[in-house]
Amino acid sequence: MAKVKAIRGMNDILPDVTPVWQYLEREVRAVLSSYGYSEIRMPIVEQTELFKRSIGEVTDIVEKEMYTFEDRNGESLTLRPEGTAGCVRAGEEHGLLFNQTQRFWYQGPMFRYEKPQKGRYRQFHQIGVETFGMSASDIDAEVIMLSARLWKNLGILDAVTLQLNSLGSNESRLKYKEDLVAYLTQYFDQLDEDSRKRLDSNPLRILDSKSEATQAILIDAPVLSDYLDAESEEHFTRLTGLLDHAGIKYEINPRLVRGLDYYCKTVFEWVTDKLGAQGTVCAGGRYDGLVQQLGGKATPAVGFAMGVERLVLLLETLNVIPETEKISFDLYVAAETKESQASVMQCSEMLRDSVPGLRVRSHCSGLKNINAKARQTGARLILLLQSNEAGVVGTLWNEAESFTQIPLNELSSVVAEQWQIVKQS
Ligand code: HAM
């Protein structure tokens, strides 16, 4: 019988890669907690209406990428394609937004029916940050600084570039849209097919068209920054000033518009050229109108989400994952002789008690080829138990040297010392 397979674009994350995911998640948590952010967990399924009203009816996500279905009550539900909408819904529903300042973060799977390729999947994972109740550009700067700190801690800061733009207020953008449409209409026949369709529905998206012909036409098109209202301009100038002061480099990209409708003022993307076509590892911006659009009181907000798969790929490509993070255990304990076999469990338990944090894996099958088998595990420390006339003793290997005939009562101190050495190497 044919075997059932996973759904295209929805990947198993296998045990050889999960240590890298855990490492990344741990580093992200540490940075978020150092900025005082609180975790929020939302459901994976929401009412379809929520995404239509927030992301926008005429976006690629809502038009063609959502996993939408009817549940048994005939209600239209959707697997979340992103986290911002659900976070606003949850915040509003539980009275966390009005007249308050909040800094939330979340992580989990998102679903989009996109064409799967390297860095683009149908189930993918985001770690996102959403802040509420702060209108000044300090908070825009903070979320960007927070992400920059994370790249620095992960050792990937040199491989990513920050692209920055301001979309201005909804009113100023409307005027810009009109002029852009008027300009592009003159060249209608030369535009690519997608851009022609977008001319009516979502003209700003034409700015990031991949077509060379369309890009050539755009060279002389009106530029969004010329249309910024005074308040947005001041907001943006203050933000770039704060980033300059923090030593964070950025490129102003007047064509950066983002694919979701809820943004205003600041938008940004962290992009790498190391992953091919899917190079945006983190993206976000300000969405001051969304809470109100979803039925709440006007509440300023800014946030971003990073793509976990893309970051894992980047860490692997740049080879910056510390060796100790690539394996789930530090010490492998096995018996070399039948007489010492009974001590493996006891000894492993003793080491877990006496060396806090040490990750111990015990060998639980036969003695055959035990030396080779222990080495194949990739453990950086191996402890083989033997027995002599005095009882059970151990031999400990640390990659470079070995310590033989260690009596049981000295094992903890020798293992603890060697573990420190291995960790630092
Ligand atoms: P987004 O740009 O749609 O924004 O997604 C954010 C990040 O998720 C992308 O930069 C990328 O790294 C990752 N990503 C998106 N789609 C895929 C995919 N199909 N496969 C793999 N990774 C993907 C948002 O989702 C907004 N909610 C971000 C935000 C939060 N803005 C304000 N707050």
Residues whose N, C-alpha, C, O or C-beta is under 5 A from the ligand:
A	BS01	HAM	E82 G83 T84 R112 E114 G119 R120 Y121 F124 G128 V129 T280 V281 C282 A283 G284 G285 G303 F304 A305 M306 G307 R310
